[in-house]
Structure formats: C-alpha cells, structure tokens
Amino acid sequence: MLREVKGSLQLKCLFCRQPTTPKTNEEVTLSLIKRAEADDPVATCQVGLRRFKEGNYSSALELWTKAAEMGDAESHNLLSYLYGEGKGVEKDEEKQIYHLEKAAIGGHSNARHQLACLESEVFGREERAVKHWIIAAKQGDVESMEVLKICYREGSISKEDFAAALRGHHAAVDAAKSPQREKARTY
C-alpha cells in the first residue's frame, strides 16, 4: 500500500483490484456496475442514482432496496424520497417514514432532519422534532442548526440544549475538515 501511495505502483480499488482512475464516464459506470454486481452497497446505490436520473424509477427502486438491505443509509434515504413523492411507486407515507427512520438510525443527518420536519409539520410533535434536529445538528447538519436557532428564539428549546447542540455541530464540522477537502473545495 505504501508503494501505491508514493506513486511507484498504480492505485487499485481495494474492493475489486481494478485501477482507481477511470478516464471516461463510461469507465466510471462500468466500474460501478462491476462493484454493484459484487454486492458493494455504495456502488449499488450509485448505480440506482444513475437509473433514477435516467427516469428508470423501477430499476432505481430495485437497486436502492438491495443496497438498503445491505445496510446503506443513503439508499434508505432515497427510498423514502421515492415513497414520499410516488416516483415509480404508489405514495406510501408509512414506507417513507420507515426508510427515513432506518436512514436516521444509520447516521444519515439529512434523513434525521427530514424526519424532524415530518414530526413537526405533519404530526405536530414539536418536542420529538426538536430532539431529531438536535441529533442532526450534532452530526453537522446545517439546516437543522438553522431550525434550532429559530426554535431557541421562539423558546422551544432551552439555552443549555441549544448550547450543547451548537458545540456538537461545531465539533462535527471541525472533524470533517481536512486539507484534502479544502483543496477540493478550491478546485
């Protein structure tokens, strides 16, 4: 591995041992499909996303369901979108919430935020929504932190809880910082 990093060997995918620098979009797609066929949940989710963007909702549903069964939180989040919007499936609020909950449990901060929004706007359970927003904010979710600011101004959250959420949010954001991400941001 050290020789690969230093450049004396070509970097290879740890999953399929193929070169990691595909040059064309077609090579990227073929690599994703190969990884998906080998039951890589992230690749399966990405292939599903490509199918979704092509308008092939049934294929996206099938791929995301497979990836979700392998534990991919992003796939659960995307399935909740399909069921919430009725894209390729009949609208089903129960399945939408189920997949949001699975994604949130899997650490998906945006799913946690969406779950909080449903709790607040649809079910009127403000206390429960605030708990979800606090968890999402502590995972670094910016939207949840903004909502918590409003909740604090309105008195829906205590000063201590808001301060703890803010500290957790800053810690999550700081933990995600790296020289590579900063370089990519300027690219």
RODO-2510 file (C-alpha; in nm, 4 decimals, decimal comma):
residues 187
     n   res          X          Y          Z
     1     m     0,0000     0,0000     0,0000
     2     l     0,2827     0,2414     0,0831
     3     r     0,4334     0,1992    -0,2656
     4     e     0,0933     0,2764    -0,4169
     5     v     0,0711     0,5973    -0,2177
     6     k     0,4254     0,7049    -0,3106
     7     g     0,3393     0,6525    -0,6752
     8     s     0,5622     0,3606    -0,7633
     9     l     0,2546     0,1430    -0,8165
    10     q    -0,0790     0,2318    -0,9716
    11     l    -0,3553     0,2765    -0,7138
    12     k    -0,6114    -0,0034    -0,7246
    13     c    -0,9584    -0,0319    -0,5795
    14     l    -0,9425    -0,2263    -0,2543
    15     f    -1,2753    -0,3837    -0,3428
    16     c    -1,2230    -0,5060    -0,6999
    17     r    -0,8432    -0,4500    -0,7500
    18     q    -0,9039    -0,2535    -1,0714
    19     p    -0,7167     0,0728    -1,1399
    20     t    -0,8886     0,3504    -0,9440
    21     t    -0,8592     0,6245    -1,2016
    22     p    -1,1185     0,5647    -1,4731
    23     k    -1,0697     0,8174    -1,7501
    24     t    -1,4171     0,8369    -1,9033
    25     n    -1,7714     0,8471    -1,7734
    26     e    -1,8299     0,5097    -1,9380
    27     e    -1,5380     0,3590    -1,7433
    28     v    -1,6800     0,5006    -1,4210
    29     t    -2,0203     0,3491    -1,4979
    30     l    -1,8693     0,0099    -1,5823
    31     s    -1,6651     0,0163    -1,2621
    32     l    -1,9748     0,0999    -1,0555
    33     i    -2,1762    -0,1764    -1,2201
    34     k    -1,8971    -0,4279    -1,1573
    35     r    -1,8797    -0,3258    -0,7919
    36     a    -2,2600    -0,3390    -0,7624
    37     e    -2,2625    -0,6915    -0,9058
    38     a    -2,0128    -0,7840    -0,6334
    39     d    -2,2618    -0,6566    -0,3714
    40     d    -2,0922    -0,3266    -0,2851
    41     p    -2,3812    -0,1295    -0,1263
    42     v    -2,2368     0,2145    -0,2075
    43     a    -2,1851     0,1250    -0,5735
    44     t    -2,5323    -0,0305    -0,5879
    45     c    -2,6771     0,2941    -0,4520
    46     q    -2,4801     0,4987    -0,7086
    47     v    -2,5984     0,2826    -0,9982
    48     g    -2,9528     0,3274    -0,8661
    49     l    -2,8998     0,7035    -0,8632
    50     r    -2,7912     0,6927    -1,2273
    51     r    -3,1020     0,4908    -1,3154
    52     f    -3,3178     0,7407    -1,1261
    53     k    -3,1662     1,0328    -1,3177
    54     e    -3,2403     0,8454    -1,6428
    55     g    -3,6052     0,8213    -1,5335
    56     n    -3,5881     0,4461    -1,4743
    57     y    -3,7574     0,4544    -1,1324
    58     s    -3,8317     0,0815    -1,1128
    59     s    -3,4634    -0,0043    -1,1589
    60     a    -3,3658     0,2618    -0,9042
    61     l    -3,6179     0,1156    -0,6590
    62     e    -3,4781    -0,2330    -0,7069
    63     l    -3,1139    -0,1229    -0,6670
    64     w    -3,1795     0,1017    -0,3667
    65     t    -3,3818    -0,1729    -0,1997
    66     k    -3,0902    -0,4138    -0,2467
    67     a    -2,8394    -0,1592    -0,1120
    68     a    -3,0692    -0,0734     0,1807
    69     e    -3,0919    -0,4436     0,2687
    70     m    -2,7104    -0,4400     0,2841
    71     g    -2,7319    -0,1525     0,5345
    72     d    -2,6705     0,1537     0,3165
    73     a    -2,8257     0,4566     0,4908
    74     e    -2,8200     0,6721     0,1756
    75     s    -3,0318     0,4108    -0,0043
    76     h    -3,2877     0,4189     0,2760
    77     n    -3,2976     0,7974     0,2446
    78     l    -3,3503     0,7768    -0,1325
    79     l    -3,6203     0,5110    -0,0916
    80     s    -3,8019     0,7438     0,1473
    81     y    -3,7979     1,0054    -0,1279
    82     l    -3,9475     0,7595    -0,3805
    83     y    -4,2271     0,6629    -0,1432
    84     g    -4,2861     1,0227    -0,0334
    85     e    -4,3119     1,1568    -0,3886
    86     g    -4,4642     0,8480    -0,5504
    87     k    -4,1870     0,8174    -0,8106
    88     g    -4,2207     0,4750    -0,9674
    89     v    -4,4220     0,3527    -0,6701
    90     e    -4,7523     0,4393    -0,5111
    91     k    -4,7179     0,7114    -0,2463
    92     d    -4,6852     0,5430     0,0905
    93     e    -4,6281     0,7601     0,3975
    94     e    -4,5696     0,4578     0,6181
    95     k    -4,2854     0,3286     0,3987
    96     q    -4,1491     0,6816     0,3603
    97     i    -4,1223     0,7179     0,7385
    98     y    -3,9851     0,3644     0,7793
    99     h    -3,6986     0,4354     0,5399
   100     l    -3,6325     0,7797     0,6926
   101     e    -3,6076     0,6169     1,0349
   102     k    -3,3722     0,3461     0,9058
   103     a    -3,1527     0,6088     0,7366
   104     a    -3,1527     0,8261     1,0505
   105     i    -3,0583     0,5280     1,2672
   106     g    -2,7809     0,4583     1,0154
   107     g    -2,6377     0,8061     1,0795
   108     h    -2,7810     0,9943     0,7807
   109     s    -2,8143     1,3516     0,9108
   110     n    -3,0350     1,4773     0,6266
   111     a    -3,2781     1,1893     0,6844
   112     r    -3,2834     1,2828     1,0534
   113     h    -3,3609     1,6431     0,9534
   114     q    -3,6412     1,5319     0,7187
   115     l    -3,7832     1,3100     0,9920
   116     a    -3,7868     1,6097     1,2266
   117     c    -3,9682     1,8174     0,9654
   118     l    -4,2350     1,5476     0,9295
   119     e    -4,2719     1,5212     1,3072
   120     s    -4,3187     1,8975     1,3324
   121     e    -4,5221     1,9845     1,0236
   122     v    -4,7305     1,6717     0,9651
   123     f    -4,7745     1,5185     1,3094
   124     g    -4,7400     1,8313     1,5248
   125     r    -4,4961     1,6626     1,7634
   126     e    -4,2682     1,9585     1,8279
   127     e    -4,0734     1,8049     2,1190
   128     r    -3,9870     1,4975     1,9186
   129     a    -3,8924     1,7110     1,6166
   130     v    -3,6559     1,9205     1,8297
   131     k    -3,4830     1,6025     1,9524
   132     h    -3,4291     1,4926     1,5924
   133     w    -3,2961     1,8372     1,4932
   134     i    -3,0542     1,8318     1,7881
   135     i    -2,9177     1,4922     1,6823
   136     a    -2,8861     1,6028     1,3185
   137     a    -2,7161     1,9280     1,4202
   138     k    -2,4664     1,7318     1,6304
   139     q    -2,3919     1,5292     1,3149
   140     g    -2,3081     1,8542     1,1340
   141     d    -2,6372     1,9203     0,9544
   142     v    -2,6511     2,2944     0,8796
   143     e    -3,0265     2,3091     0,8108
   144     s    -3,1047     2,1510     1,1476
   145     m    -2,8812     2,4026     1,3228
   146     e    -3,0666     2,6878     1,1490
   147     v    -3,4024     2,5455     1,2595
   148     l    -3,2721     2,5124     1,6157
   149     k    -3,1755     2,8809     1,6117
   150     i    -3,5368     2,9642     1,5309
   151     c    -3,6603     2,7230     1,7981
   152     y    -3,4310     2,8894     2,0531
   153     r    -3,5600     3,2358     1,9621
   154     e    -3,9172     3,1096     1,9988
   155     g    -3,8428     2,9390     2,3313
   156     s    -3,8957     2,5816     2,2049
   157     i    -3,5501     2,4740     2,3216
   158     s    -3,3616     2,5546     2,6401
   159     k    -3,0407     2,7558     2,6420
   160     e    -2,8472     2,4507     2,7669
   161     d    -2,9822     2,2213     2,4946
   162     f    -2,9154     2,4831     2,2273
   163     a    -2,5596     2,5392     2,3530
   164     a    -2,4935     2,1626     2,3577
   165     a    -2,6290     2,1286     2,0020
   166     l    -2,4151     2,4214     1,8863
   167     r    -2,0998     2,2727     2,0452
   168     g    -2,1773     1,9343     1,8878
   169     h    -2,2398     2,0960     1,5500
   170     h    -1,9083     2,2825     1,5606
   171     a    -1,7253     1,9646     1,6652
   172     a    -1,8794     1,7684     1,3758
   173     v    -1,7955     2,0408     1,1246
   174     d    -1,4383     2,0681     1,2568
   175     a    -1,3963     1,6887     1,2455
   176     a    -1,4956     1,6882     0,8793
   177     k    -1,2282     1,9422     0,7862
   178     s    -0,9159     1,8148     0,6141
   179     p    -0,6520     1,9554     0,3795
   180     q    -0,7877     1,7303     0,1018
   181     r    -1,1412     1,8671     0,1409
   182     e    -1,0157     2,2247     0,1481
   183     k    -0,8158     2,1606    -0,1687
   184     a    -1,1205     2,0029    -0,3369
   185     r    -1,3364     2,2992    -0,2338
   186     t    -1,0987     2,5414    -0,4088
   187     y    -1,0755     2,3185    -0,7182
***
